[in-house]
Amino acid sequence: MNKNQPSQRELFSKVEAALAAFSAGRYMVGVPEQLADDLADVGIDTQHDFWKLLPRLLEELKNAGPSACYKGWRPAPEIAGEHLIKGLKLWAYVWKSEELGLRFYLKFCLKENAVAELSLPRT
């Protein structure tokens, strides 16, 4: 395996870290101007609805197997360029969401143990 390639353990740990950060209330939107459009694309009405749903989505992803669901850049994850998250690795996953009834794309990064960027376009 390429040493820059995310390992199965690393991919799983990023999902667990996102879930732990969210559960502890440590989250933010790294690119706020995109979130409303992303939510509309997947049929989620409000940010409040999304924040209530996110832990269940992360659990779905964890159960689906983050290694099998990883759709980020290879060999190394994409690096964010947006101001609030500049230089952070972006972790992108796609899985069949039972909760939403569609293939779901979630991209996030971790900043100081908080979930930062969220991108949700339907695949």
Secondary structure, DSSP 8 states (H G I E B T S, - for coil): --TTS--HHHHHHHHHHHHHHHHTT-B--SSHHHHHHHHHHTT---HHHHHHHHHHHHHHHHHH-HHHHB-S-SSS-EE--SGGGTT-EEEEEEEEETTTTEEEEEEEEEETTEEEEEE----
